[in-house]
Amino acid sequence: MANDPAERIVDQALARTADQLAAAHSQHPDNPRRCAAGCHSAWPCMSHRFAERARHAARGDWRDAWTARHDLASAGIPVAG
């Protein structure tokens, strides 16, 4: 189906990794200025920003997805296979 959002994802593994990373680094429920993960950073932390970029890239051009995969790997974040 042409309007199915799942069909627009060019990199499923990148999308899964982005979703997992965003869930792990969500906004703290008691302090909206902090990350809920134990990274002790202001929200949105770097990992959450990586996740948002990867989510966008997973649904865009394959070159964006490839670049986002490289950026995550450079930061030590493995892309789920």
Jmol script that loads the backbone (N, CA, C; Angstrom):
load data "model"
ATOM      1  N   MET A   1       0.843  -1.183   0.000  1.00  0.00           N
ATOM      2  CA  MET A   1       0.000   0.000   0.000  1.00  0.00           C
ATOM      3  C   MET A   1       0.889   1.248   0.000  1.00  0.00           C
ATOM      4  N   ALA A   2       0.645   2.175  -0.848  1.00  0.00           N
ATOM      5  CA  ALA A   2       1.516   3.334  -1.041  1.00  0.00           C
ATOM      6  C   ALA A   2       1.516   4.290   0.141  1.00  0.00           C
ATOM      7  N   ASN A   3       0.441   4.346   0.911  1.00  0.00           N
ATOM      8  CA  ASN A   3       0.368   5.282   2.029  1.00  0.00           C
ATOM      9  C   ASN A   3       0.789   4.663   3.353  1.00  0.00           C
ATOM     10  N   ASP A   4       1.250   3.424   3.339  1.00  0.00           N
ATOM     11  CA  ASP A   4       1.681   2.755   4.558  1.00  0.00           C
ATOM     12  C   ASP A   4       2.987   3.382   5.042  1.00  0.00           C
ATOM     13  N   PRO A   5       3.012   3.945   6.269  1.00  0.00           N
ATOM     14  CA  PRO A   5       4.238   4.592   6.755  1.00  0.00           C
ATOM     15  C   PRO A   5       5.432   3.647   6.811  1.00  0.00           C
ATOM     16  N   ALA A   6       5.191   2.359   7.046  1.00  0.00           N
ATOM     17  CA  ALA A   6       6.302   1.409   7.113  1.00  0.00           C
ATOM     18  C   ALA A   6       7.020   1.290   5.774  1.00  0.00           C
ATOM     19  N   GLU A   7       6.316   1.511   4.673  1.00  0.00           N
ATOM     20  CA  GLU A   7       6.939   1.432   3.356  1.00  0.00           C
ATOM     21  C   GLU A   7       7.899   2.591   3.110  1.00  0.00           C
ATOM     22  N   ARG A   8       7.763   3.655   3.834  1.00  0.00           N
ATOM     23  CA  ARG A   8       8.631   4.815   3.636  1.00  0.00           C
ATOM     24  C   ARG A   8       9.959   4.662   4.367  1.00  0.00           C
ATOM     25  N   ILE A   9      10.080   3.661   5.221  1.00  0.00           N
ATOM     26  CA  ILE A   9      11.325   3.449   5.953  1.00  0.00           C
ATOM     27  C   ILE A   9      12.332   2.794   5.019  1.00  0.00           C
ATOM     28  N   VAL A  10      13.464   3.456   4.818  1.00  0.00           N
ATOM     29  CA  VAL A  10      14.489   2.924   3.924  1.00  0.00           C
ATOM     30  C   VAL A  10      15.497   2.051   4.663  1.00  0.00           C
ATOM     31  N   ASP A  11      15.542   2.153   5.996  1.00  0.00           N
ATOM     32  CA  ASP A  11      16.484   1.359   6.791  1.00  0.00           C
ATOM     33  C   ASP A  11      15.783   0.923   8.078  1.00  0.00           C
ATOM     34  N   GLN A  12      15.245  -0.296   8.067  1.00  0.00           N
ATOM     35  CA  GLN A  12      14.490  -0.815   9.212  1.00  0.00           C
ATOM     36  C   GLN A  12      15.353  -0.903  10.472  1.00  0.00           C
ATOM     37  N   ALA A  13      16.586  -1.376  10.332  1.00  0.00           N
ATOM     38  CA  ALA A  13      17.464  -1.522  11.494  1.00  0.00           C
ATOM     39  C   ALA A  13      17.782  -0.165  12.115  1.00  0.00           C
ATOM     40  N   LEU A  14      18.004   0.821  11.287  1.00  0.00           N
ATOM     41  CA  LEU A  14      18.273   2.166  11.787  1.00  0.00           C
ATOM     42  C   LEU A  14      17.050   2.718  12.512  1.00  0.00           C
ATOM     43  N   ALA A  15      15.867   2.479  11.966  1.00  0.00           N
ATOM     44  CA  ALA A  15      14.632   2.936  12.606  1.00  0.00           C
ATOM     45  C   ALA A  15      14.443   2.269  13.964  1.00  0.00           C
ATOM     46  N   ARG A  16      14.705   0.954  14.055  1.00  0.00           N
ATOM     47  CA  ARG A  16      14.589   0.242  15.341  1.00  0.00           C
ATOM     48  C   ARG A  16      15.584   0.786  16.357  1.00  0.00           C
ATOM     49  N   THR A  17      16.815   0.991  15.917  1.00  0.00           N
ATOM     50  CA  THR A  17      17.840   1.526  16.816  1.00  0.00           C
ATOM     51  C   THR A  17      17.453   2.916  17.307  1.00  0.00           C
ATOM     52  N   ALA A  18      16.951   3.739  16.417  1.00  0.00           N
ATOM     53  CA  ALA A  18      16.531   5.095  16.787  1.00  0.00           C
ATOM     54  C   ALA A  18      15.405   5.050  17.811  1.00  0.00           C
ATOM     55  N   ASP A  19      14.435   4.169  17.606  1.00  0.00           N
ATOM     56  CA  ASP A  19      13.318   4.054  18.548  1.00  0.00           C
ATOM     57  C   ASP A  19      13.798   3.586  19.920  1.00  0.00           C
ATOM     58  N   GLN A  20      14.702   2.609  19.949  1.00  0.00           N
ATOM     59  CA  GLN A  20      15.239   2.109  21.217  1.00  0.00           C
ATOM     60  C   GLN A  20      16.049   3.183  21.936  1.00  0.00           C
ATOM     61  N   LEU A  21      16.854   3.904  21.187  1.00  0.00           N
ATOM     62  CA  LEU A  21      17.685   4.953  21.775  1.00  0.00           C
ATOM     63  C   LEU A  21      16.825   6.092  22.311  1.00  0.00           C
ATOM     64  N   ALA A  22      15.807   6.484  21.553  1.00  0.00           N
ATOM     65  CA  ALA A  22      14.905   7.551  22.001  1.00  0.00           C
ATOM     66  C   ALA A  22      14.145   7.132  23.252  1.00  0.00           C
ATOM     67  N   ALA A  23      13.717   5.872  23.309  1.00  0.00           N
ATOM     68  CA  ALA A  23      12.998   5.380  24.488  1.00  0.00           C
ATOM     69  C   ALA A  23      13.910   5.356  25.714  1.00  0.00           C
ATOM     70  N   ALA A  24      15.162   4.986  25.516  1.00  0.00           N
ATOM     71  CA  ALA A  24      16.105   4.929  26.634  1.00  0.00           C
ATOM     72  C   ALA A  24      16.505   6.316  27.124  1.00  0.00           C
ATOM     73  N   HIS A  25      16.435   7.297  26.258  1.00  0.00           N
ATOM     74  CA  HIS A  25      16.850   8.657  26.611  1.00  0.00           C
ATOM     75  C   HIS A  25      15.674   9.622  26.461  1.00  0.00           C
ATOM     76  N   SER A  26      14.598   9.300  27.138  1.00  0.00           N
ATOM     77  CA  SER A  26      13.410  10.154  27.108  1.00  0.00           C
ATOM     78  C   SER A  26      13.510  11.230  28.188  1.00  0.00           C
ATOM     79  N   GLN A  27      12.558  12.120  28.169  1.00  0.00           N
ATOM     80  CA  GLN A  27      12.515  13.210  29.140  1.00  0.00           C
ATOM     81  C   GLN A  27      12.157  12.654  30.515  1.00  0.00           C
ATOM     82  N   HIS A  28      12.838  13.123  31.550  1.00  0.00           N
ATOM     83  CA  HIS A  28      12.587  12.663  32.917  1.00  0.00           C
ATOM     84  C   HIS A  28      11.182  13.081  33.338  1.00  0.00           C
ATOM     85  N   PRO A  29      10.398  12.166  33.935  1.00  0.00           N
ATOM     86  CA  PRO A  29       9.015  12.507  34.292  1.00  0.00           C
ATOM     87  C   PRO A  29       8.901  13.556  35.402  1.00  0.00           C
ATOM     88  N   ASP A  30       9.891  13.629  36.280  1.00  0.00           N
ATOM     89  CA  ASP A  30       9.831  14.578  37.396  1.00  0.00           C
ATOM     90  C   ASP A  30      10.583  15.875  37.139  1.00  0.00           C
ATOM     91  N   ASN A  31      11.475  15.860  36.172  1.00  0.00           N
ATOM     92  CA  ASN A  31      12.271  17.043  35.866  1.00  0.00           C
ATOM     93  C   ASN A  31      12.399  17.159  34.348  1.00  0.00           C
ATOM     94  N   PRO A  32      11.538  17.945  33.706  1.00  0.00           N
ATOM     95  CA  PRO A  32      11.540  18.016  32.244  1.00  0.00           C
ATOM     96  C   PRO A  32      12.823  18.589  31.640  1.00  0.00           C
ATOM     97  N   ARG A  33      13.709  19.078  32.469  1.00  0.00           N
ATOM     98  CA  ARG A  33      14.974  19.616  31.952  1.00  0.00           C
ATOM     99  C   ARG A  33      16.087  18.572  31.964  1.00  0.00           C
ATOM    100  N   ARG A  34      15.781  17.342  32.428  1.00  0.00           N
ATOM    101  CA  ARG A  34      16.790  16.289  32.534  1.00  0.00           C
ATOM    102  C   ARG A  34      16.396  15.074  31.703  1.00  0.00           C
ATOM    103  N   CYS A  35      17.392  14.299  31.333  1.00  0.00           N
ATOM    104  CA  CYS A  35      17.178  13.032  30.634  1.00  0.00           C
ATOM    105  C   CYS A  35      16.815  11.973  31.668  1.00  0.00           C
ATOM    106  N   ALA A  36      15.873  11.093  31.334  1.00  0.00           N
ATOM    107  CA  ALA A  36      15.451  10.051  32.265  1.00  0.00           C
ATOM    108  C   ALA A  36      16.497   8.951  32.412  1.00  0.00           C
ATOM    109  N   ALA A  37      17.361   8.787  31.420  1.00  0.00           N
ATOM    110  CA  ALA A  37      18.420   7.777  31.496  1.00  0.00           C
ATOM    111  C   ALA A  37      19.472   8.226  32.505  1.00  0.00           C
ATOM    112  N   GLY A  38      20.337   7.333  32.851  1.00  0.00           N
ATOM    113  CA  GLY A  38      21.374   7.654  33.818  1.00  0.00           C
ATOM    114  C   GLY A  38      22.538   8.429  33.231  1.00  0.00           C
ATOM    115  N   CYS A  39      22.330   9.125  32.125  1.00  0.00           N
ATOM    116  CA  CYS A  39      23.441   9.857  31.504  1.00  0.00           C
ATOM    117  C   CYS A  39      23.690  11.206  32.188  1.00  0.00           C
ATOM    118  N   HIS A  40      22.780  11.628  33.068  1.00  0.00           N
ATOM    119  CA  HIS A  40      22.934  12.862  33.854  1.00  0.00           C
ATOM    120  C   HIS A  40      23.104  14.106  32.990  1.00  0.00           C
ATOM    121  N   SER A  41      22.466  14.118  31.848  1.00  0.00           N
ATOM    122  CA  SER A  41      22.566  15.259  30.940  1.00  0.00           C
ATOM    123  C   SER A  41      21.265  16.041  30.901  1.00  0.00           C
ATOM    124  N   ALA A  42      21.379  17.277  30.452  1.00  0.00           N
ATOM    125  CA  ALA A  42      20.177  18.077  30.222  1.00  0.00           C
ATOM    126  C   ALA A  42      19.415  17.457  29.060  1.00  0.00           C
ATOM    127  N   TRP A  43      18.090  17.562  29.111  1.00  0.00           N
ATOM    128  CA  TRP A  43      17.262  16.994  28.040  1.00  0.00           C
ATOM    129  C   TRP A  43      16.938  18.060  27.013  1.00  0.00           C
ATOM    130  N   PRO A  44      17.012  17.809  25.743  1.00  0.00           N
ATOM    131  CA  PRO A  44      17.354  16.523  25.138  1.00  0.00           C
ATOM    132  C   PRO A  44      18.864  16.301  25.127  1.00  0.00           C
ATOM    133  N   CYS A  45      19.274  15.124  25.596  1.00  0.00           N
ATOM    134  CA  CYS A  45      20.698  14.800  25.645  1.00  0.00           C
ATOM    135  C   CYS A  45      21.206  14.460  24.242  1.00  0.00           C
ATOM    136  N   MET A  46      22.495  14.291  24.126  1.00  0.00           N
ATOM    137  CA  MET A  46      23.097  13.993  22.825  1.00  0.00           C
ATOM    138  C   MET A  46      22.544  12.693  22.244  1.00  0.00           C
ATOM    139  N   SER A  47      22.351  11.688  23.082  1.00  0.00           N
ATOM    140  CA  SER A  47      21.822  10.412  22.584  1.00  0.00           C
ATOM    141  C   SER A  47      20.411  10.569  22.041  1.00  0.00           C
ATOM    142  N   HIS A  48      19.589  11.379  22.700  1.00  0.00           N
ATOM    143  CA  HIS A  48      18.232  11.603  22.200  1.00  0.00           C
ATOM    144  C   HIS A  48      18.277  12.360  20.870  1.00  0.00           C
ATOM    145  N   ARG A  49      19.192  13.305  20.755  1.00  0.00           N
ATOM    146  CA  ARG A  49      19.324  14.036  19.487  1.00  0.00           C
ATOM    147  C   ARG A  49      19.813  13.122  18.362  1.00  0.00           C
ATOM    148  N   PHE A  50      20.732  12.200  18.691  1.00  0.00           N
ATOM    149  CA  PHE A  50      21.157  11.196  17.715  1.00  0.00           C
ATOM    150  C   PHE A  50      19.958  10.362  17.271  1.00  0.00           C
ATOM    151  N   ALA A  51      19.116   9.977  18.232  1.00  0.00           N
ATOM    152  CA  ALA A  51      17.943   9.155  17.925  1.00  0.00           C
ATOM    153  C   ALA A  51      16.987   9.882  16.988  1.00  0.00           C
ATOM    154  N   GLU A  52      16.741  11.140  17.248  1.00  0.00           N
ATOM    155  CA  GLU A  52      15.835  11.907  16.384  1.00  0.00           C
ATOM    156  C   GLU A  52      16.397  12.042  14.972  1.00  0.00           C
ATOM    157  N   ARG A  53      17.691  12.267  14.880  1.00  0.00           N
ATOM    158  CA  ARG A  53      18.325  12.367  13.558  1.00  0.00           C
ATOM    159  C   ARG A  53      18.248  11.032  12.825  1.00  0.00           C
ATOM    160  N   ALA A  54      18.483   9.941  13.553  1.00  0.00           N
ATOM    161  CA  ALA A  54      18.421   8.612  12.943  1.00  0.00           C
ATOM    162  C   ALA A  54      17.000   8.266  12.512  1.00  0.00           C
ATOM    163  N   ARG A  55      16.002   8.650  13.303  1.00  0.00           N
ATOM    164  CA  ARG A  55      14.602   8.419  12.917  1.00  0.00           C
ATOM    165  C   ARG A  55      14.288   9.115  11.596  1.00  0.00           C
ATOM    166  N   HIS A  56      14.722  10.342  11.497  1.00  0.00           N
ATOM    167  CA  HIS A  56      14.486  11.103  10.271  1.00  0.00           C
ATOM    168  C   HIS A  56      15.228  10.465   9.092  1.00  0.00           C
ATOM    169  N   ALA A  57      16.471  10.094   9.314  1.00  0.00           N
ATOM    170  CA  ALA A  57      17.285   9.517   8.243  1.00  0.00           C
ATOM    171  C   ALA A  57      16.743   8.168   7.785  1.00  0.00           C
ATOM    172  N   ALA A  58      16.193   7.383   8.693  1.00  0.00           N
ATOM    173  CA  ALA A  58      15.665   6.057   8.341  1.00  0.00           C
ATOM    174  C   ALA A  58      14.479   6.156   7.394  1.00  0.00           C
ATOM    175  N   ARG A  59      13.841   7.306   7.367  1.00  0.00           N
ATOM    176  CA  ARG A  59      12.673   7.499   6.514  1.00  0.00           C
ATOM    177  C   ARG A  59      12.973   8.388   5.304  1.00  0.00           C
ATOM    178  N   GLY A  60      14.233   8.720   5.125  1.00  0.00           N
ATOM    179  CA  GLY A  60      14.603   9.603   4.023  1.00  0.00           C
ATOM    180  C   GLY A  60      15.371   8.872   2.946  1.00  0.00           C
ATOM    181  N   ASP A  61      16.236   9.584   2.320  1.00  0.00           N
ATOM    182  CA  ASP A  61      17.073   9.053   1.260  1.00  0.00           C
ATOM    183  C   ASP A  61      18.066   8.042   1.840  1.00  0.00           C
ATOM    184  N   TRP A  62      18.435   7.021   1.084  1.00  0.00           N
ATOM    185  CA  TRP A  62      19.354   6.003   1.586  1.00  0.00           C
ATOM    186  C   TRP A  62      20.693   6.601   1.987  1.00  0.00           C
ATOM    187  N   ARG A  63      21.095   7.687   1.332  1.00  0.00           N
ATOM    188  CA  ARG A  63      22.372   8.322   1.688  1.00  0.00           C
ATOM    189  C   ARG A  63      22.306   8.929   3.082  1.00  0.00           C
ATOM    190  N   ASP A  64      21.149   9.486   3.449  1.00  0.00           N
ATOM    191  CA  ASP A  64      20.974  10.012   4.806  1.00  0.00           C
ATOM    192  C   ASP A  64      21.057   8.889   5.829  1.00  0.00           C
ATOM    193  N   ALA A  65      20.431   7.751   5.510  1.00  0.00           N
ATOM    194  CA  ALA A  65      20.460   6.601   6.418  1.00  0.00           C
ATOM    195  C   ALA A  65      21.889   6.097   6.590  1.00  0.00           C
ATOM    196  N   TRP A  66      22.631   6.012   5.493  1.00  0.00           N
ATOM    197  CA  TRP A  66      24.004   5.535   5.567  1.00  0.00           C
ATOM    198  C   TRP A  66      24.846   6.468   6.430  1.00  0.00           C
ATOM    199  N   THR A  67      24.692   7.766   6.242  1.00  0.00           N
ATOM    200  CA  THR A  67      25.443   8.745   7.024  1.00  0.00           C
ATOM    201  C   THR A  67      25.072   8.665   8.500  1.00  0.00           C
ATOM    202  N   ALA A  68      23.783   8.516   8.802  1.00  0.00           N
ATOM    203  CA  ALA A  68      23.345   8.408  10.198  1.00  0.00           C
ATOM    204  C   ALA A  68      23.916   7.146  10.840  1.00  0.00           C
ATOM    205  N   ARG A  69      23.947   6.033  10.100  1.00  0.00           N
ATOM    206  CA  ARG A  69      24.550   4.799  10.624  1.00  0.00           C
ATOM    207  C   ARG A  69      26.017   5.049  10.985  1.00  0.00           C
ATOM    208  N   HIS A  70      26.732   5.726  10.105  1.00  0.00           N
ATOM    209  CA  HIS A  70      28.143   6.028  10.343  1.00  0.00           C
ATOM    210  C   HIS A  70      28.308   6.925  11.574  1.00  0.00           C
ATOM    211  N   ASP A  71      27.459   7.927  11.709  1.00  0.00           N
ATOM    212  CA  ASP A  71      27.536   8.834  12.854  1.00  0.00           C
ATOM    213  C   ASP A  71      27.272   8.095  14.164  1.00  0.00           C
ATOM    214  N   LEU A  72      26.273   7.208  14.176  1.00  0.00           N
ATOM    215  CA  LEU A  72      25.986   6.424  15.379  1.00  0.00           C
ATOM    216  C   LEU A  72      27.165   5.522  15.720  1.00  0.00           C
ATOM    217  N   ALA A  73      27.722   4.858  14.720  1.00  0.00           N
ATOM    218  CA  ALA A  73      28.868   3.981  14.955  1.00  0.00           C
ATOM    219  C   ALA A  73      30.060   4.771  15.490  1.00  0.00           C
ATOM    220  N   SER A  74      30.264   5.968  14.984  1.00  0.00           N
ATOM    221  CA  SER A  74      31.363   6.814  15.458  1.00  0.00           C
ATOM    222  C   SER A  74      31.185   7.210  16.916  1.00  0.00           C
ATOM    223  N   ALA A  75      29.921   7.287  17.352  1.00  0.00           N
ATOM    224  CA  ALA A  75      29.624   7.628  18.744  1.00  0.00           C
ATOM    225  C   ALA A  75      29.577   6.386  19.634  1.00  0.00           C
ATOM    226  N   GLY A  76      29.851   5.209  19.055  1.00  0.00           N
ATOM    227  CA  GLY A  76      29.846   3.976  19.835  1.00  0.00           C
ATOM    228  C   GLY A  76      28.467   3.377  20.038  1.00  0.00           C
ATOM    229  N   ILE A  77      27.507   3.767  19.207  1.00  0.00           N
ATOM    230  CA  ILE A  77      26.141   3.260  19.316  1.00  0.00           C
ATOM    231  C   ILE A  77      25.924   2.265  18.178  1.00  0.00           C
ATOM    232  N   PRO A  78      25.831   0.957  18.496  1.00  0.00           N
ATOM    233  CA  PRO A  78      25.636  -0.028  17.429  1.00  0.00           C
ATOM    234  C   PRO A  78      24.227   0.029  16.861  1.00  0.00           C
ATOM    235  N   VAL A  79      24.109  -0.149  15.564  1.00  0.00           N
ATOM    236  CA  VAL A  79      22.803  -0.196  14.910  1.00  0.00           C
ATOM    237  C   VAL A  79      22.296  -1.627  14.998  1.00  0.00           C
ATOM    238  N   ALA A  80      21.076  -1.785  15.534  1.00  0.00           N
ATOM    239  CA  ALA A  80      20.484  -3.120  15.684  1.00  0.00           C
ATOM    240  C   ALA A  80      20.320  -3.767  14.323  1.00  0.00           C
ATOM    241  N   GLY A  81      20.675  -5.026  14.233  1.00  0.00           N
ATOM    242  CA  GLY A  81      20.582  -5.740  12.963  1.00  0.00           C
ATOM    243  C   GLY A  81      19.325  -6.419  12.789  1.00  0.00           C
TER     244      GLY A  81
END
end "model"
wireframe off; spacefill off
backbone 0.3
color backbone group
